[in-house]
């Protein structure tokens, strides 16, 4: 039986959020504060499990569920976790010069997106109502975050860019083993339009990783 680590990561993030809203100062112990990173290096990891509010949590967990399960069905759990945490930690490091504080899982989640863009480039997803292959969707998301760097919207765009870069590199390294067949036996998976649209509308809100 396949063990989906995506579900366990979601459980942990939800549990952490429960502690955030019930335990005073708990969030302060989890958030990545750039000025304090050398004295609190563990926050490079703990910040990946904390979220600013319910909408932030829901959007990230929704994306983790949509894309994480697909990636885990292609590669094994150890590789999935390695990509997830590497992308998240690199995203945390990259944000240090740009934001005073960050929290959230989207740097790691964008690592999943980047890896899928290489391993399943023809998988159909919806971007602003428009169906497109995963590789093109990844390019569009990169453009959105690149514009966000110069026209800030409150989102930690550098975290997204760093995470997806890690995912793309990981996908290239894994491509020979898990590449998409030239003539697949069945149609590539398709992310429902409504779910994709809801996720897009949410993850662009707030300076959150």
Secondary structure, DSSP 8 states (H G I E B T S, - for coil): ----HHHHHHHHHHHHHHHHHHSTTHHHHHSEEGGGTTT-TTHHHHGGG--SSHHHHHHHHHHIIIIIHHHHTTS-HHHHHHHHHHHHHHHHHHHTTT-SEE--SHHHHHHHHHHHHHHTTT-EEEETTEEEEHHHHHHHHHHHHHHHHHS--SS-HHHHHHHHHHHHHHHHHHHHHH---TT-SS---B--HHHHHHHHHHHTSSS--
